[in-house]
Amino acid sequence: MAAQSCTANNFHLSSIIITTVSIDPKGRRLAMEEGRRWEEMPTDCLVSIFLRLGLDDLTISVPFVCKSWAQASLDPGCWRVVDFRTLDLMPWSRFCKGFVSRYSLRSFSFSPLMEFVVDRARGSVTELVFPSSSSVSWRDLVSASVKCPGLKRLALPDRLTLEDELRIPELVGGWRNLDELELESKPSSFLALVARIGNDCRRFTRLRVSGLITPEDACVMVNCLPELKCLDLSKSYLTKTELGVIVNGCKSLERLAVKDCLGFEADEEVVSMASNLKVFDHQGSKLLDDYGYETDEPEHQTGIFCW
């Protein structure tokens, strides 16, 4: 099957035509006949194609090609995976300018985009990756909790205010099917958050977080996440003691990543301790920092570890 494009600009793809090529057993092209136009394809076929597109195409391109494409893009199935980190959200970017122009906005901000996406999804979102920037408001997080009840994978923004960090556990009750959570940095409410996940999210098996891993953090993961199978603590401050608590206490753990951590060396004792894991990735972890300070001392465990 081959495609011929008579595209006028980046957004109008309706002139793409499907053609069928007949080939004999020796690989020679025998004939080519023109088939149906893309805008005439059945809606379910269009949806099957559109669900593989990124947010930029689904928001500022596809709906403006033709009526059939616009109608197909309204199907909730197109919006199951929402990854905002694939977009350039700087106000002067091509995407932001296009979004403002297409939907007649005065200027770009994240909240209207968030509302647009979750409204189109109509509760079908299963994977939601927030942008890392501080453009995400508490209202956006609440919207995700209320309008995305079927979430299985969630990546929270990195730069939340302290007030918003403390309130994150309040949202977990809306995501009872949550299986995987990614945190760019450990929030101040980490203990309460993990406890809430353990109570409300019975299918939870995957966690990624980076920061200062305290004895309390290790214990709450062991006690509240009994089904935890995959844990990524890369770029954290983690001592051998806390590592041992996690490895020995998380009975369902299969994969542990502690790459580029400070606070321990992957010596024979550590490797033996993790021998029951299917994957133990400790590349780049070390006891000392680049300046030769021994970061395994208690006085270095205060405050937030910054990589």
C-alpha positions in Angstrom: 0.0 0.0 0.0 1.4 3.4 -0.9 0.2 6.9 -0.1 0.3 10.0 -2.3 0.2 13.4 -0.5 -1.0 16.6 -2.1 -0.6 18.5 1.2 -1.1 22.3 1.0 0.4 23.0 4.5 1.4 21.2 7.7 -2.2 20.9 8.9 -4.3 19.9 5.9 -3.7 16.2 5.2 -7.1 15.4 3.6 -5.7 15.0 0.1 -3.8 11.9 1.1 -5.0 9.1 -1.1 -4.6 5.4 -0.5 -3.5 3.3 -3.5 -3.2 -0.4 -3.9 -0.2 -1.9 -5.6 -0.3 -5.3 -7.2 3.0 -7.2 -7.1 3.7 -10.5 -8.8 5.7 -13.3 -7.1 9.0 -11.9 -8.6 8.4 -8.6 -6.8 7.5 -6.7 -10.0 4.8 -4.0 -9.8 2.0 -4.9 -12.1 -0.7 -2.2 -11.6 -1.7 0.6 -9.3 -5.2 1.7 -8.8 -6.5 4.6 -6.9 -8.5 3.8 -3.8 -10.6 5.8 -1.4 -9.6 9.1 0.1 -8.6 9.2 3.7 -11.6 11.5 4.7 -13.9 8.8 3.4 -12.5 6.1 5.6 -14.9 4.6 8.3 -14.7 6.4 11.6 -13.4 3.4 13.5 -10.5 3.1 11.1 -9.7 6.8 11.6 -9.8 6.4 15.3 -7.4 3.5 15.1 -5.0 5.8 13.3 -5.5 8.9 15.4 -4.9 7.1 18.7 -1.3 6.7 17.6 -0.8 10.4 17.1 0.7 12.9 19.5 -1.2 15.7 21.3 0.0 18.3 18.9 -1.6 16.5 15.9 -4.8 15.7 17.8 -5.3 19.3 19.0 -4.1 21.7 16.3 -4.0 19.5 13.1 -6.5 16.7 12.8 -9.7 18.5 13.8 -9.1 21.1 11.1 -8.6 18.8 8.1 -12.3 18.0 7.4 -15.5 17.2 9.1 -15.0 13.4 9.2 -11.6 13.8 10.8 -12.9 16.3 13.3 -15.7 13.9 14.2 -13.3 11.0 14.6 -10.9 13.0 16.8 -13.8 13.4 19.3 -13.8 9.7 20.0 -12.5 9.2 23.6 -10.3 6.3 22.3 -8.0 8.9 20.7 -7.2 10.4 24.1 -6.2 7.4 26.3 -2.5 8.3 26.4 -1.9 12.0 27.2 1.8 13.0 27.5 2.2 16.7 27.8 6.0 16.3 27.9 6.0 15.7 24.2 4.9 19.3 23.7 7.0 22.5 23.7 4.9 24.6 26.0 6.9 27.8 25.8 4.5 30.6 24.7 6.4 31.3 21.6 6.6 27.7 20.4 4.8 26.6 17.2 2.4 24.4 19.2 1.4 27.2 21.6 1.0 29.7 18.9 -1.1 27.2 16.9 -3.3 26.3 19.9 -4.0 30.0 20.6 -4.8 30.7 17.0 -7.0 27.6 16.4 -9.1 28.2 19.5 -9.2 32.0 19.4 -7.4 32.5 22.8 -5.8 35.7 23.9 -2.7 34.0 25.1 -1.4 30.5 26.0 -1.6 28.9 29.5 -1.6 25.3 30.5 -5.0 25.1 32.2 -7.1 25.7 29.0 -5.1 23.0 27.3 -5.6 20.6 30.2 -9.3 21.2 30.2 -9.5 20.8 26.5 -7.8 17.4 26.6 -9.7 15.9 29.6 -13.0 17.1 28.2 -12.2 15.4 24.8 -11.2 12.2 26.7 -14.4 11.9 28.6 -12.9 9.8 31.3 -10.9 7.5 29.0 -7.4 8.6 30.0 -5.3 5.7 31.3 -1.9 7.4 31.1 -1.3 11.0 32.0 2.1 12.7 32.0 2.1 16.2 33.3 4.7 18.7 32.1 7.7 19.1 34.4 7.3 22.9 34.6 5.6 24.9 37.2 2.8 25.8 34.8 0.6 23.2 36.4 -1.8 24.5 39.0 -3.7 22.8 41.8 -6.8 23.2 39.7 -5.2 21.1 36.9 -4.4 18.3 39.4 -7.9 18.3 40.8 -9.3 18.2 37.2 -7.2 15.1 36.6 -8.4 13.5 39.8 -12.1 14.1 39.0 -12.1 13.6 35.2 -9.6 10.9 34.8 -10.8 8.1 37.2 -9.4 5.3 35.0 -5.8 6.4 35.3 -3.3 3.5 35.5 -0.1 5.5 34.9 0.6 9.0 36.3 3.6 11.3 36.1 3.3 14.3 38.3 5.0 17.7 37.6 8.3 18.5 39.3 7.9 22.0 40.5 4.8 22.2 42.6 4.4 24.7 45.4 4.9 23.4 48.9 1.2 23.9 49.6 0.2 21.8 46.6 2.7 19.1 47.5 1.1 18.7 50.9 -2.3 18.3 49.3 -1.3 15.6 46.7 -2.5 12.7 48.9 -6.0 14.1 48.8 -6.2 13.3 45.1 -5.3 9.7 45.2 -8.8 8.5 46.1 -9.8 9.4 42.5 -7.3 7.1 41.0 -8.2 3.7 42.4 -6.9 1.8 39.3 -3.5 3.5 39.5 -0.7 1.0 38.8 2.3 3.3 38.2 3.4 6.7 39.7 6.4 8.8 38.6 7.7 11.6 40.7 10.6 13.7 39.4 11.5 14.6 43.0 10.3 13.4 46.3 7.4 15.6 47.6 7.2 16.8 51.2 4.1 14.7 51.5 5.7 11.5 50.4 4.9 9.5 53.5 1.3 10.4 53.4 1.1 9.9 49.7 2.5 6.3 49.8 0.2 5.5 52.7 -2.8 6.8 50.8 -1.8 4.8 47.7 -1.5 1.7 49.8 -5.0 2.2 51.1 -6.8 3.2 48.0 -4.9 1.8 45.0 -4.9 -2.0 45.3 -3.3 -2.6 41.9 -0.3 -0.4 42.4 3.0 -2.0 41.4 5.4 0.6 40.0 7.0 3.7 41.6 9.7 6.1 40.5 11.0 8.8 42.8 14.2 10.7 43.3 15.4 12.5 46.5 16.6 11.9 50.0 15.4 8.4 50.9 15.1 8.4 54.7 14.5 5.4 57.0 10.8 6.4 57.3 10.5 6.5 53.5 12.0 3.0 53.2 9.6 1.7 55.9 6.5 3.2 54.4 7.2 1.7 51.0 7.7 -1.7 52.6 4.6 -1.5 54.8 2.2 0.2 52.5 3.1 -1.2 49.0 3.1 -4.9 49.4 2.5 -5.5 45.7 5.4 -3.2 44.5 7.2 -5.0 41.7 9.2 -2.2 40.1 11.0 0.6 42.0 13.2 3.3 40.5 15.2 5.4 43.0 17.8 6.6 40.6 19.6 9.9 41.4 18.6 9.7 45.0 20.6 9.8 48.3 20.2 6.3 49.6 22.4 4.5 52.2 23.1 0.8 52.4 20.8 0.5 55.4 17.7 1.9 53.7 18.6 -0.1 50.6 18.6 -3.2 52.7 15.2 -2.4 54.3 13.7 -2.0 50.8 15.2 -5.1 49.2 14.5 -7.4 52.2 11.1 -5.9 53.0 9.4 -5.5 49.6 8.6 -9.2 49.0 7.1 -8.8 45.6 9.9 -6.6 44.2 11.3 -7.8 40.9 13.1 -4.8 39.5 15.1 -2.1 41.4 17.0 0.8 39.7 19.3 2.8 41.9 21.5 4.3 39.2 23.7 7.4 39.9 22.8 7.3 43.6 25.0 8.6 46.5 25.2 7.0 49.9 26.3 3.4 49.0 28.6 1.4 46.9 27.5 -1.8 45.1 29.9 -4.0 46.9 29.6 -7.8 47.3 27.3 -7.4 50.3 24.9 -5.2 48.3 25.0 -7.3 45.2 24.3 -10.5 47.3 21.5 -8.7 49.1 19.8 -8.0 45.8 20.5 -11.4 44.2 16.8 -12.5 44.3 15.8 -9.6 42.1 15.3 -10.1 38.4 16.9 -6.7 37.7 19.2 -4.7 39.9 20.6 -1.7 38.1 23.1 0.2 40.3 25.3 1.7 37.6 27.0 4.9 38.7 26.1 4.7 42.4 28.8 5.6 44.9 29.5 6.3 48.5 31.3 9.6 48.0 30.5 12.6 45.9 32.8 14.1 43.4 34.5 16.2 46.0 35.4 13.2 48.2 32.9 13.9 51.0 31.6 10.8 52.7 27.8 11.3 52.2 27.0 8.3 54.3 27.3 10.2 57.5 24.1 11.1 59.4 24.7 14.9 59.3 24.5 14.7 55.5 21.0 13.2 55.6 19.3 16.5 56.6 17.5 18.6 54.0 16.7 17.8 50.5 19.2 16.0 48.3 19.8 17.9 45.1 21.4 16.0 42.2 
